[in-house]
Amino acid sequence: MNRIEAAFHKQTQRAALIPFLNTGDPSLDASLELFRSVLQAGADIVEIGVPYSDPLADGPVIQASAARSLKSGFQFPQVFELAQALRAETDKGLVAFTYINPLLQYTPERFFSDAKTAGIDGVIVPDLPYEESEPVLQIADRHGISLIPLVAPTSGEQRVTDICGSARGFVYCVSSLGVTGERVRMSERVQELVQTVRSHTSLPVAVGFGVSTPEQAQHLAEFADGVIVGSAFIRRIEGVLQQNLDFPVQTLRTAVRDFTEKLLQGMT
């Protein structure tokens, strides 16, 4: 059983919590402390964001986070440095979130080789179409890295069947159309989408895009195997930074730790 499977398997009382944070926001050292904080607070898997200047799937909150990271001097290999530091401390799942352009520039072979060395378990590439994913999937498989696909509410059943047929790790169900970001309400089709995916795969099914409150997380946890939360975490980091330009790390850690605990309380 790999670490992603184990993360879901361990959760018999609740869904797995999967926070997203960006590498290097607001600095590389600070982001490492933030990832440590959410893991220590009880997160089961973390999505390690790879900052990119043209993040098509991300809303303004995560775009601003990526911009802060790039401004602070982020370089692509730092994702692997951060993952390796986390892997030395935890056996929980580590999943990288990157766009296809920087992955191709780094080269897929080098990317997945370095990811394996760093202890990364899975990779999400939101702008990699299923129809063009096979070459990347083959390289990921060769290195033992799960290429985790996304399924949208607009995906027809045949497309869901095809995507699930080559899925690895877990299936990421997009809760609503559009880019990432906090939403007041979840799409009413989310539960139906999860049920459809479940009928085509035995892999865990996690829901993300737009989860912003413990109440929403609790609702999704009633029928999904995992809940992914990104913008709501970044918003709390942003709030600390707006109050104090020196961004004391302990204050940032407290903000993400407390939010992790609130989400988990709602999901239990």
C-alpha positions in Angstrom: 0.0 0.0 0.0 1.5 3.4 -1.0 1.3 6.5 1.1 -1.7 8.0 -0.7 -3.7 4.8 -0.3 -2.6 4.6 3.3 -3.8 8.2 4.0 -7.3 7.3 2.9 -7.3 3.8 4.4 -6.4 5.2 7.9 -9.6 7.3 7.9 -12.4 5.1 9.1 -14.2 7.8 11.0 -13.9 10.7 8.5 -12.8 11.8 5.1 -9.1 12.7 4.5 -8.3 16.4 4.7 -6.0 17.6 1.9 -4.8 21.3 2.3 -3.1 23.1 -0.6 -0.3 25.6 0.0 2.1 27.2 -2.4 5.9 26.5 -2.1 7.7 29.7 -1.3 4.7 31.8 -0.1 5.7 34.1 1.6 9.2 32.6 1.6 10.6 29.1 1.1 11.4 28.7 4.8 8.1 30.1 5.9 6.2 27.8 3.5 8.0 24.8 4.9 6.8 25.7 8.4 3.3 26.1 7.1 3.3 22.7 5.5 4.6 21.3 8.8 1.9 23.0 10.7 -1.0 21.6 8.7 0.5 18.1 8.8 1.1 18.3 12.6 -2.5 19.5 13.1 -3.9 16.4 11.4 -4.0 16.9 7.6 -3.7 13.5 5.9 -2.2 14.6 2.5 -0.8 18.0 1.4 -0.9 19.5 -2.1 2.4 21.2 -2.7 1.8 24.0 -5.1 4.4 24.8 -7.8 4.1 28.6 -8.3 3.6 29.6 -11.9 3.1 33.0 -13.6 0.0 31.9 -15.6 -2.1 29.6 -13.4 -5.1 29.1 -15.5 -7.1 27.0 -13.0 -6.5 29.3 -10.1 -8.5 32.3 -8.8 -7.1 35.6 -7.6 -6.2 34.3 -4.1 -3.9 31.5 -5.2 -2.7 33.7 -8.1 -1.6 36.3 -5.6 0.1 33.5 -3.5 2.0 32.3 -6.5 3.0 35.9 -7.3 4.4 36.4 -3.8 6.4 33.2 -4.1 7.9 34.2 -7.5 8.7 37.6 -6.2 10.5 36.1 -3.2 12.8 34.2 -5.6 11.1 30.9 -6.0 12.9 28.4 -8.3 11.4 25.2 -9.6 13.8 22.8 -7.8 12.8 24.2 -4.5 9.6 22.2 -4.7 11.7 19.1 -4.3 13.8 20.6 -1.5 10.6 21.3 0.4 9.1 17.9 -0.2 12.4 16.2 0.8 12.4 18.1 4.1 8.8 17.1 4.8 9.4 13.5 3.8 12.2 13.2 6.4 9.6 14.1 9.1 6.3 12.4 7.9 4.9 9.3 6.2 1.8 11.2 5.1 1.0 11.7 1.4 2.8 14.4 -0.5 1.2 15.5 -3.8 2.7 18.2 -6.1 0.3 20.5 -8.0 1.9 21.9 -11.2 0.9 23.2 -14.6 2.0 21.4 -17.8 4.1 24.2 -19.2 6.7 24.3 -16.3 6.6 20.5 -16.1 7.5 20.3 -19.8 10.2 22.9 -19.5 11.8 21.0 -16.6 11.2 17.9 -18.7 8.9 15.1 -17.5 11.6 12.5 -17.1 13.7 14.9 -14.8 10.6 16.0 -13.0 9.3 12.6 -12.0 12.8 11.4 -11.2 13.4 14.3 -8.9 9.9 13.9 -7.4 10.6 10.3 -6.6 13.9 11.1 -5.0 12.2 13.8 -2.9 9.5 11.4 -1.6 6.6 12.9 -3.6 3.7 10.4 -4.0 1.5 12.0 -6.6 1.2 14.8 -9.1 -1.8 16.8 -10.2 -1.6 18.7 -13.5 -4.9 20.5 -14.0 -4.3 21.7 -17.5 -3.2 18.3 -18.9 -6.1 17.0 -21.0 -6.9 13.3 -20.6 -6.4 12.9 -24.4 -2.8 14.1 -24.1 -1.9 12.5 -20.8 -0.6 9.1 -21.9 3.1 10.0 -22.4 3.2 11.8 -19.0 1.4 8.9 -17.4 3.9 6.4 -18.7 6.8 8.3 -17.2 5.0 8.8 -13.9 4.3 5.1 -13.7 7.9 4.3 -14.4 8.9 6.3 -11.4 6.1 5.1 -9.2 4.4 8.5 -9.0 0.6 8.6 -9.1 -0.7 10.9 -11.9 -4.0 12.1 -10.3 -6.7 13.2 -12.8 -9.4 15.8 -12.4 -13.1 15.2 -13.3 -15.4 18.1 -13.8 -19.2 18.5 -13.4 -19.5 18.8 -17.2 -17.7 15.6 -17.9 -19.9 13.1 -19.7 -20.1 9.5 -18.4 -17.9 8.1 -21.2 -15.3 10.7 -20.4 -15.5 9.8 -16.7 -15.1 6.2 -17.6 -12.0 6.9 -19.7 -10.4 9.1 -17.1 -11.0 6.7 -14.3 -9.6 3.9 -16.3 -6.1 5.4 -16.2 -6.4 7.2 -12.8 -3.8 6.7 -10.1 -3.8 7.6 -6.4 -7.2 9.2 -6.2 -9.7 11.0 -8.5 -10.0 14.7 -8.0 -13.6 15.8 -8.4 -14.0 19.5 -9.2 -16.9 20.8 -7.2 -17.8 23.7 -9.4 -17.0 25.3 -12.8 -14.5 28.0 -13.1 -11.2 28.6 -11.3 -10.3 27.9 -7.7 -11.6 30.1 -5.0 -13.9 30.2 -2.0 -17.6 29.8 -2.7 -20.6 30.4 -0.7 -22.4 27.3 -2.1 -21.2 24.1 -3.6 -22.7 22.8 -6.9 -25.7 20.5 -6.3 -24.1 18.1 -8.8 -21.1 17.3 -6.7 -22.6 14.3 -4.9 -23.9 12.9 -8.2 -20.4 13.4 -9.8 -18.8 11.5 -6.9 -21.3 8.7 -7.3 -20.6 8.5 -11.0 -16.8 8.4 -10.5 -17.2 5.7 -7.8 -19.1 3.5 -10.2 -16.1 3.5 -12.5 -13.1 3.1 -10.0 -12.2 1.7 -6.7 -9.8 4.5 -6.0 -10.7 7.1 -3.4 -12.6 10.2 -4.6 -11.7 13.7 -3.2 -13.6 16.9 -3.9 -11.9 20.4 -4.2 -12.3 23.8 -5.8 -14.2 26.3 -3.7 -14.3 24.6 -0.2 -14.1 27.5 2.2 -15.8 26.7 5.5 -15.9 23.8 8.1 -19.6 23.4 7.3 -18.8 22.9 3.6 -16.1 20.4 4.4 -18.5 18.5 6.7 -21.1 18.3 4.0 -18.6 17.0 1.4 -17.1 14.5 3.9 -20.5 12.9 4.2 -20.1 11.4 0.7 -16.5 12.0 -0.5 -13.4 10.2 0.6 -11.3 13.4 0.8 -11.8 17.1 1.0 -9.3 19.5 -0.7 -9.0 23.1 0.6 -6.7 25.7 -0.9 -7.9 29.3 -1.3 -9.3 29.4 2.3 -5.9 28.5 3.7 -4.2 31.0 1.4 -6.7 33.7 2.5 -5.6 33.2 6.1 -2.0 33.6 5.2 -2.9 36.7 3.3 -4.7 38.1 6.3 -1.6 37.8 8.5 0.6 39.3 5.8 -1.7 42.3 5.5 -1.5 43.0 9.2 2.3 42.6 9.5 4.8 43.0 6.6 7.4 41.0 8.6 5.1 38.0 8.5 6.2 36.4 11.8 6.3 32.7 11.1 4.6 31.7 14.3 1.6 33.9 13.6 1.3 32.3 10.1 1.7 28.8 11.6 -1.0 29.5 14.2 -3.4 30.7 11.5 -3.1 27.6 9.3 -3.0 25.2 12.3 -6.2 26.6 13.8 -8.0 26.4 10.5 -6.9 22.8 10.0 -8.2 21.9 13.4 -11.6 23.6 12.7 -12.0 21.8 9.4 -11.2 18.5 11.0 -13.6 19.1 13.8 -16.4 19.6 11.3 -15.4 16.5 9.3 -15.3 14.1 12.3 
